[in-house]
Amino acid sequence: MFDIGMGELGLIAVVGLLVLGPERLPRVARTTGALLRKARQSWHSVRADIEREFAAEDLKQTLRQTAAAADPSADWKRAIDPGAGGHGAANAGQVAPPATSTDGPANEQR
C-alpha cells in the first residue's frame, strides 16, 4: 500500500521514540494500529456493500430480460383476438369490414 521498506520503518520508529518518549510510544502505536484497523474494516465493508448492490442490480436486470423474453401473454392476446394485434398469420389477407354505428348522435331522431 505505501511501499515502505525496513529502513524507512526503522527511521520512523527512532523518530517516534525521540519525539514521544518510551512511555507514550507504545500507547500511540496501539491507538494508531487500532484506528488503521477500523478504517480498513470500514473500507472493506463499504466495498462489499457496493459490490453486493451491483450484483443485485445485475441480477434484477437479467431477471427482467428473461421474464420479458419468456412472457407469452402477447402471443396469447394475438391468438385470442387476431384483429387487435394487427400482425400475425391468423389475419393475413383479411380485410376488416367498415365500421358502422347506429348508436351515435347523428342517427338519433326524436
N, C-alpha and C positions, 0 to 999 in steps of 0.2 A: 504494500500500500504506500509506504513512504520511502522505500529504498534507502534505509539507514543501515550502515554496516556496524560491526562491533566497535570499531574505533570511535565513530561518532556517538554511539550509545555510551561508551565509557567516558567520553568527554562530557556528555550531558550529565552523567551521574556525578562526576567530580565537581562540576559547576553547581549542581543542585546541593551537594553536600556542603560546599563552601558558603552558598547563599543561605540555605535553610538551616543548616546545622544538623548534627546527628540525632537530636531529639525529634525534630519535626519532619525530617525527610521520610521516614517510613510511613508516617500518617498521611503525608501528602501523596506519596506513591500509591498507597492503598486507595485513597479517595479518587485520585486520577484514574487508576485502573478500574474502579467501580463505575465511574462516570463514562469511561470509554466503553465498558461492557454494556451498560444500559443504552448508550447511544447506538451501539452496534445491534443490539437486540431490537430496539425500536425500528431501526432502518430495515432489518430483515422482516419484521412484522409488517411494515408498510409495503415493502416489496412483495411479500407473499399475498397480501390483500389485493394489490393491484393485479398481480398475475391471476389470482382466482377470478377477479371481475372480468378480465379479458377472456379467460377460458369460459366463463359462464355466458358472456355475450356471444362468443363464437358458437357455443352450443345452442343458444337460443336461435341464432341466425340459421344454423344448419337445420334445426327442427322446423323452423318456419318454411324454409325452402323445401324440405322433404314433405311437409304437410301440404304445401301448395301443389307439389308435383303429384301427390297421391290422392288429391281430393277429387272424387268422381262426381261431385254434385253438378258441375257444369255439363258434363256428358249426360247425366240423368235428365237434366232440365231440357236439353236438346232432344233427347229421345222421347220424353213425355210430350213436349209441346214443340214440334218441329218449326212452327211458324214464328215462335218467339225468339229462337236463336238466330234465324236468318242464314244459317250456314248448315252444311251437312248434306248427306246423300238422300235423306228422307224427303226433302222438299226440292230437290234439284229438278229443274224443268217445269215446276208447277207455278202457276200464276195465281195470285190471291184474287178473289172476287172483289169487285169495287165495294166500298163501304157505303151503305145506305142506311139512313136512320129516319124513323118516323116519329121519334120522341122529341126532337128538337123544337125550339120555339118558332121556327119558320113554318112548320107544318101544323101548328095549332090553330084551330078556327073555333070561335065561340060565338 
